[in-house]
Amino acid sequence: MAVSTAAAAETLKPRIVSFIADPAVIQAGQTSTLKYVVQNADTVTISPTVQGPLPKDSGTANVSPTVTTTYTITATNSAGTDTAVTTVTIGTSGTKPVIATFAANPTEVVEGSASTLTWTTTGADTVSINNGVGTVVTNGSVQVTPTATTTYTLTATNASGSTTATATVSVNKKVKIITFTVTPDRTTAGTIAQFAWTTENATSVELTPGGGTRQPNGQVGLTAPGTTTVYTLKAIGQGANNTATAQVTLTIDASAGEGPQIVIPLSDFYTAFRNVQLDARGSFDPGGNNPLTFQWTSVDGKADVLAPTAALTPVTLKSTFTGDFVFEVKVTNSKGQSATRRVIVRLTPLGCGLNTCPGGTPTPTP
């Protein structure tokens, strides 16, 4: 009986001899080459997906990952599979990250306003900004509202180290108008009206109409126009859009007999005492429509008016209040025509005089 000596050939399982990334460390945007050698494979695949078909014995594939990535090679035949892995690392090649841009817009603001910080980086794993901003995205922008001139530092970091850049936002103090008055506030055409003002953080002021550009604190006499006119004081401070405005009305009488004129020697003054006198005794009626009657009131209710119908009245500034005390006097002639005027009394620390206060406190001119 004859015996067959032929035997079926045995299929060997695939084997991955080598699988490497060259180079294994790159920067974002660079290319690494995956290289492999396999045996006994019918098919070879690499994931994350590398376009195929790939040679079944040995081959290469170029990859450009943006983050550190581990690649898996799988060799397959009818007898089974074999796998191996290799990793391409981003950002640890010894090159520090690059800050391409870091800027503030605008670079100069008025206190309370915002500026936008904008930046772009490459090769950074983390990015942060100091002065309370904290960790941010690698490319982006953020609004900041500093209370004083501030230098912001952006720090970009990877495994090789850190890179920094700075941007400064200058903060200008907001301009304010403290007082703006006209004396008298009711007159006839051709007379002189005295305008006075005090400001804070201003570099100059503009008085319109007719006053021009002036110092931040001062006064000027202007000829009264022919008709009632609203005057505007514009205070200008450092930086863009840093202005403040205030208005007063100068009422012009058509003739000399159309109402009383209120004259107050001190209508805005400092005192260190709580017992003061308010004086409107110089008031008169151009048309001779006498007698004049007076009515004083505490506008803000912070004081007691002791003789409200007298031209010269004592007042007591209540002990529970400090700061400014506002009064108003209404003067009426015998024809029933009236005019009103306000007086501001500013309570200061003991040691200040009637119109002066140590330490540079401005002295309003009545």
Helices and strands as residue ranges (DSSP letters): E 15-22, E 25-26, E 32-39, E 43-47, E 58-63, E 69-77, E 80-90, E 98-105, E 108-110, E 115-122, E 126-129, E 134-136, E 140-144, E 150-158, E 161-172, E 176-183, E 186-188, E 192-200, E 202-208, E 212-214, E 218-223, E 229-237, E 243-253, E 268-271, E 275-279, E 293-298, E 303-305, E 312-317, E 324-332, E 338-347
